[in-house]
Amino acid sequence: MNRRFVIERLIRKINAHTYLEIGVFKGYNFFPIRAPRKIAVDPYFKMKWYKKIWMHIKQPANIWESRFFEKESDRFFRENAEKVFAEKALQVSLVDGMHEYGYALRDVENCLQYLEEGGVIVMHDCNPVTPEHAGTFEEWKAARFTGKWNGDVWKSIVHLRSTRDDINVFVLDCDEGLGIITKGAPEKKLPYSPEQIRHMGYNDLEQNREALLNLKPANYFFDYFNIPN
């Protein structure tokens, strides 16, 4: 089970009309997903030829729409989101941008402002399994961008579970860790302050992974959303 599978099943389950993807890069995940209205946000699109082909595919008028915003997600939310989601509210979103705690957290909190009741936010890279995977961007850069890099996105899960009373957050144990965020009462709130979370390191995650992430087996996805397996 991977993020594309989860997103596609969610779109079908809630009959979603608007899908937002933050961190599109070459569009390998974005383009195959079918939704009436898709929003792509990335500061550096690497799929110009994909985009040209997509924009020239003949599609039924007024049924399919894709919009591309080549800018940082903070700028998108500051400059475009209010207008974009005033037309139709956000229903499913993938947060897969910069793999750092602060960036991922802002993306989720910005999405929550526009998320429709019953909508879902999916976060990638929430469960790094080695210290190298959970390293800083500078460490990954020094390694010449080789190997997997999940960064410290996992801290945003801990932050949300510690500071919000209006959302439920858990992580599916698949595809580098898929964070799932829905509106509603949390299953169990964590006690950490933002200051404590900032000082957490990989050892903290390794020693208390299931409790910090509210880690669930992949098949929990079907039970939680009442989707036939």
Legacy VTK file of the C-alpha trace (Angstrom):
# vtk DataFile Version 3.0
C-alpha trace
ASCII
DATASET POLYDATA
POINTS 229 float
0.000 0.000 0.000
1.397 3.416 -0.977
0.242 7.018 -0.929
-1.280 6.892 -4.408
-3.404 3.888 -3.468
-4.556 5.569 -0.247
-5.376 8.852 -1.992
-7.284 7.198 -4.821
-9.357 5.118 -2.415
-10.120 8.180 -0.288
-11.196 10.204 -3.308
-13.602 7.451 -4.310
-14.841 6.884 -0.762
-15.809 10.488 -0.044
-16.541 11.366 -3.676
-13.959 14.145 -3.460
-13.959 16.871 -6.098
-10.807 18.794 -5.038
-7.355 17.271 -4.478
-4.258 19.251 -3.473
-0.704 17.925 -3.726
2.190 19.802 -2.122
5.559 18.594 -3.349
4.770 17.410 -6.864
8.301 17.370 -8.363
8.043 15.278 -11.574
4.367 14.477 -11.107
4.719 10.714 -10.855
2.116 10.654 -8.100
0.032 13.640 -9.197
-0.802 12.828 -12.818
-2.241 9.289 -12.446
-4.646 10.361 -9.688
-8.130 11.009 -10.996
-10.169 13.767 -9.420
-12.415 16.426 -10.959
-10.170 19.225 -9.677
-6.477 18.826 -8.920
-4.125 21.490 -7.540
-0.339 21.049 -7.852
2.070 23.120 -5.735
5.864 22.924 -5.957
8.591 25.586 -6.095
10.466 23.725 -8.846
8.387 21.602 -11.165
10.524 18.995 -12.918
7.858 17.750 -15.270
7.454 20.439 -17.920
6.910 17.950 -20.706
4.447 15.968 -18.583
2.550 19.177 -17.988
2.435 20.042 -21.687
1.100 16.600 -22.571
-1.466 16.739 -19.750
-2.750 20.156 -20.755
-3.289 18.956 -24.308
-5.160 15.766 -23.430
-8.727 16.117 -24.636
-10.986 15.879 -21.609
-14.712 16.453 -21.244
-15.333 20.165 -20.768
-16.073 21.304 -17.209
-15.334 17.836 -15.761
-11.560 17.674 -15.251
-9.389 20.573 -14.187
-5.703 20.715 -13.192
-4.007 23.860 -11.917
-0.269 24.317 -11.358
1.349 26.756 -8.922
5.130 26.843 -9.246
5.945 28.467 -5.936
6.671 27.642 -2.306
3.660 26.301 -0.444
3.779 29.209 2.022
3.389 31.620 -0.903
0.574 29.553 -2.387
-1.407 29.705 0.831
-0.662 33.392 1.270
-1.426 34.457 -2.309
-3.754 31.902 -3.900
-5.433 29.500 -1.497
-8.298 31.714 -0.388
-9.483 32.215 -3.952
-8.755 28.650 -5.086
-10.681 27.038 -2.223
-13.461 29.610 -2.147
-14.612 28.050 -5.406
-14.635 24.508 -3.987
-13.365 23.428 -0.573
-10.366 21.149 -0.152
-11.271 17.519 0.433
-8.108 15.423 0.043
-4.534 16.659 0.286
-1.065 15.117 0.120
1.668 16.938 2.049
4.988 15.802 0.587
7.007 19.000 0.309
10.150 19.947 2.229
10.848 17.102 4.664
11.463 19.269 7.711
9.361 19.626 10.853
8.531 23.329 10.506
7.675 23.215 6.808
5.536 20.073 7.069
3.702 21.422 10.097
2.863 24.708 8.364
1.618 22.837 5.298
-0.729 20.730 7.395
-2.014 23.660 9.436
-2.580 25.673 6.262
-4.465 22.776 4.679
-6.638 22.439 7.773
-7.890 25.992 7.284
-9.500 24.975 3.996
-10.285 21.302 4.634
-13.943 20.407 4.322
-15.639 18.415 7.070
-15.006 14.777 6.246
-11.841 15.644 4.317
-8.476 13.967 4.792
-4.842 15.106 4.809
-2.184 12.510 3.970
1.449 13.134 4.944
4.381 11.240 3.449
7.716 10.395 5.153
6.406 10.168 8.718
8.243 7.023 9.827
12.003 7.050 9.127
13.621 3.738 10.062
17.277 4.756 10.322
19.110 7.843 11.649
20.333 8.499 8.101
16.789 8.619 6.756
15.880 11.068 9.517
18.873 13.344 9.035
18.878 17.019 8.154
18.682 18.407 4.651
22.325 19.489 4.916
23.360 15.926 5.768
21.416 14.576 2.799
22.934 17.256 0.579
26.428 16.330 1.792
25.663 12.738 0.781
24.957 14.074 -2.743
21.222 13.422 -2.374
21.671 9.658 -2.411
19.464 7.271 -0.474
16.113 7.909 1.128
15.497 11.124 3.035
12.441 11.379 5.274
13.834 14.168 7.424
12.084 15.001 10.702
8.536 15.179 9.359
7.668 12.759 12.174
7.971 15.642 14.651
5.018 17.366 12.993
2.922 14.299 13.865
3.999 14.592 17.501
3.299 18.346 17.444
-0.204 17.966 16.045
-1.021 15.184 18.500
0.220 17.334 21.385
-1.359 20.682 20.562
-4.643 20.069 18.731
-7.961 18.952 20.227
-9.888 19.110 16.964
-8.113 16.526 14.790
-7.283 12.819 14.922
-3.800 11.845 13.761
-2.174 8.480 13.168
0.504 6.989 10.922
0.056 3.958 8.704
3.086 1.663 8.740
3.660 1.666 4.984
5.311 3.757 2.245
7.840 5.456 4.569
5.008 6.215 7.014
1.731 7.761 5.859
0.315 10.276 8.300
-3.480 10.467 8.248
-5.242 13.557 9.595
-9.001 13.953 9.913
-11.184 16.425 11.761
-12.666 15.255 15.032
-11.638 14.311 18.563
-8.149 12.826 18.896
-7.815 9.171 19.800
-5.225 10.078 22.441
-3.466 13.378 23.012
0.268 13.623 23.707
1.703 15.842 26.489
4.686 17.476 24.753
5.302 21.193 24.300
6.658 22.613 21.017
9.939 23.305 22.823
10.247 19.672 23.904
9.431 18.466 20.395
12.083 20.702 18.823
14.717 19.061 21.014
13.658 15.498 20.208
16.022 13.380 18.150
15.917 10.090 16.305
16.647 8.152 19.509
13.398 9.473 21.003
11.491 8.192 17.999
13.241 4.835 18.028
12.523 4.269 21.726
8.843 5.269 21.579
7.844 4.973 17.929
4.369 3.453 18.255
3.229 5.843 20.969
4.644 9.015 19.389
3.271 8.322 15.921
0.094 6.485 16.919
1.481 3.894 14.512
-1.071 1.590 12.921
-0.748 -1.426 10.611
-1.467 -0.626 6.980
-4.788 -2.492 6.999
-6.116 -0.131 9.677
-6.781 2.248 6.784
-9.678 0.095 5.585
-11.227 -0.159 9.059
-10.915 3.528 9.919
-12.547 4.741 6.711
-14.915 1.774 6.377
-13.486 0.844 2.978
-13.793 -2.751 1.712
-10.382 -4.417 1.517
LINES 1 230
229 0 1 2 3 4 5 6 7 8 9 10 11 12 13 14 15 16 17 18 19 20 21 22 23 24 25 26 27 28 29 30 31 32 33 34 35 36 37 38 39 40 41 42 43 44 45 46 47 48 49 50 51 52 53 54 55 56 57 58 59 60 61 62 63 64 65 66 67 68 69 70 71 72 73 74 75 76 77 78 79 80 81 82 83 84 85 86 87 88 89 90 91 92 93 94 95 96 97 98 99 100 101 102 103 104 105 106 107 108 109 110 111 112 113 114 115 116 117 118 119 120 121 122 123 124 125 126 127 128 129 130 131 132 133 134 135 136 137 138 139 140 141 142 143 144 145 146 147 148 149 150 151 152 153 154 155 156 157 158 159 160 161 162 163 164 165 166 167 168 169 170 171 172 173 174 175 176 177 178 179 180 181 182 183 184 185 186 187 188 189 190 191 192 193 194 195 196 197 198 199 200 201 202 203 204 205 206 207 208 209 210 211 212 213 214 215 216 217 218 219 220 221 222 223 224 225 226 227 228
